[in-house]
Amino acid sequence: MARRRAGISGLQQQARTNQEFQRAGEALSQSQLEQLKSQLAIFKSHLEDFARKYRKDIKRDPKFRMHFQRMCTNIGVDPLASNKGFWSELLGVGDFYYELGVQISEICIATRERNGGLIDVTDLKRLLERMRGKDAQEISEDDIARSIKTLKPLGSGFDVVVVGNRKLVQSVPRELNADFSTLLGLAQVKGFTTARDVAERLGWDTERAQRVLNDLLKDGICWLDVQVDPPEYWVAGFFKS
């Protein structure tokens, strides 16, 4: 019986020890959390000082602006979260990206009938530069991608999609499924493809190849040239503007 009581006492002692370890661990975690919060506050303060010092470079140089945005992201600061407050007053970045987003939507809507709502980001950049004029602030593809993020809350389907080695801006609500993406990746080299080429190079049966091409044609992503044999499906988004 004495041995049994000692066993129960040992279990109770072990439970108390575990509780003490748990409390010590929680105290350590809380201390680490407070230390991390303090470090982040210092980082944000330094980031604000950096932004004040290099304000003109951030506004003028798109590459410098891109690296600055990445610095912000690394410590959880989002200058695009609002067009009001410290960052907007200091840099005007919120207003810049919202304005650029409006211009992107105007171009995408204007060209949608021709390209089916899918435009190469380099072509979009060229059209934006033409719209903005030679005296406007220089923009980059990174600026375009960040501006498109400001359009997402509108629920209008704007997004940047990658097809092969191309970046395309999509401006209509549409899911580019695996078949769509694979076929567009095949067509990106020449700008067009054929049902026979799709079937042979992708190993698809003729029915599958034709069905996906017909869907792309229906969505306005492809144009059909029936004056050649076999008919060629040209991807409008790969046309050079």
N, C-alpha and C positions, 0 to 999 in steps of 0.2 A: 504493500500500500504506500509506503514511504517513497518508493521509486516512482510510483504513479503520480503522487503529488508533485515530486520533483519534475516530472515530465510536463505537467500542466503549468507549473511555475515557469519552466523554461520557455514554453510557448508564449506565455504572457509577456515574459521579458523580451522575447524575440519580436513580438508585436509592437511593444513600446519602442524598441530600437528601430524598427521599420518606420514607425511614425516620426521618430526624431530625424531619421534620414530624409524622409519625405518633406518635413518642414524645412530642413536645411537646404534641400534641393529647390524648394519653392522660393526660399529667401534668396538663394543664389540666382535663380532665373529672374526674379524681380529686380535684383541688383543689375544683372546684365541688360535687362530691358531698359532700365533707367539710363544706364550708361550708353546704350545704343541710341536712345532718344536724344540724349545730350549731344552725341557725336553728329547725328543727323541735323540737329538744330545749328551746330557749328558749320556743317557742310553747306546748309541752305544759306546761312549768313555770308559765307565766303562766295557762294554762287551769285548772290545778289550784288556783292561788291564787284565780282568779275563782270557781271552784266552791265553794271554802271560804267565800268572802266572801258569796256569794249562795245558799248552800245552801238556806235556807228558801224563797226565791223559786222556785228550780228545782223543789222538791218540791210547792209550793203552787199555782203559776200555770202552767197548761198551755201558754199562749202563750209565756211566758218559757222554759219547758222545751223547747218546739219549737225556738226560736231557739238555745238552748244546744246542743241535739243537732246542729243544722246547723253550728255552729261546730266541734264535735267532728269531724264528718264531713269538713270542709274540710281538717283537718290529719291525717286518718287515725286518729283516736281513736274507738273504738266502745265506749261504756259498757255496751252490751248484749251484748258478746261473751262475758261471763261474769258470773255472779251472785256471784263471789268477787273479792277483791282491792280495790285502792284505791277504784275508783268505787263499788262496792257498799258498802264501809265508810263512805265519805264521804256518799253521796247515797241509797243504797238503791235506785237506779234499776233495777238488775238485778232485784232481788226484786219491785219494783213492776210491771215489765213482764211478768215471768213469772207473777205472780199474776193480772194483768189478762188475760193470754193464756189461763189456765185458765178464767176466768169467761167469756171470749168463746167458748171451745169448748163450755162447758156450755150457753150460750144457743143457739148454732148447732145443736147436736145436738138440743136440746129442740124447736126450731122447724123442724127439717129436714123432717118429715113434711108440714108445712103449706106451706112455701115451696120445697121441692125443693133445699135447700142453698144458696139465693141470697137474701141479705137486704140491704136498703138500709142503708148505714152509719149514717145518721141514726136509723133505727129501732133498730139494734143499740146505738147509744150511749144511747138512751132506756131500753132494757131493762137495760143495764148500770148506769145510774144508779139505776134502781129496785132492782136486785139489791144494789148496794153500799150503799144507804141515804144519807140526807141528810148524815150526818156524815163520809162517806168523802172521800178526796182527789179533787178535781175532775179530770175527764178530758176529752180532746179527741179529735177524729177522727184527729189525728196520732198520739196515744198508741195508739189502736186499731191503726193501720197498723203501728206499730213492734212492738206486742205480737204481731201476726200473724206477723211475721218470726221470732219465737221459736218459733212452732209449725211452721214449715216443715220443720225436721229430722225431725219426726215422720212426715212423708210422708203426711199425712192430707188433703191437697188444699186446705188453707186458703190463701186468697190474696185480694187486693183487685183487683177488675176494674172498669174504667170502661166504662159503656154510655151513650152519648150524654152528657148532663150529670150523670149519676148515678154515684156510687161504690157498688159492691155488694161484700159479703163473700161469697166462695164457700167452702163448707166440705166439698165432696165432690170427689174427683179427677175432673175433667171439663175438656175443652178447649172453650172457647167459641169456635167457629170463626167465620169472617167472616159466614156466613149467620145464625148464632145472634145475633151482636152487632148486625147490621143490623136484624133483626126486632125484637129487644128495644128497640133505639133508637127504632123506629117506635111501639112499644106504650107507651113510657114517658110520653107526654103524657096519654093517657086511662087508662092502666093496663091496657088490653086492646086487641085487634085482631081482625080477621076474615080468613079466607082471601081473600075478595074484596078487602078493603082492602090486604092485603099484595101481591097480584098487581097491582092497579092502581097503587099508589103506588111500588112498587119495580121495576115492570116485569118481574116474574117470571111464568113460566107457572104455571098453576094447580097442576100436579103438584109443582113445586118448592116453592111456598108451602105446600101441604098437607103435604108430607114434613117440612119444617122444623118446622111447627106440631106435627105428630104426635110428632116427636123431643122437643120441649120438653114436650109433654104426658106422654110416657112417662117422662121424667126428673123429673117432678113440679114443673117450673118454671112450667108453666101449668095453670090449671083451665079446664074447658070448661063453658060455660053454653049448654045446648041448648034452653032455654025461650024463646029469642029467635031471630029469623030475620033475617040469617044467624047461625049460632052464634058466640058470642064467646069468645075465648081470653084469659083474665085472667092476668096475670103475678103470681104469688103474692108475689114479692119486692118488688113495688111497692105492696102493701097497706100501709096505715098500721096499726102495732101499737097 
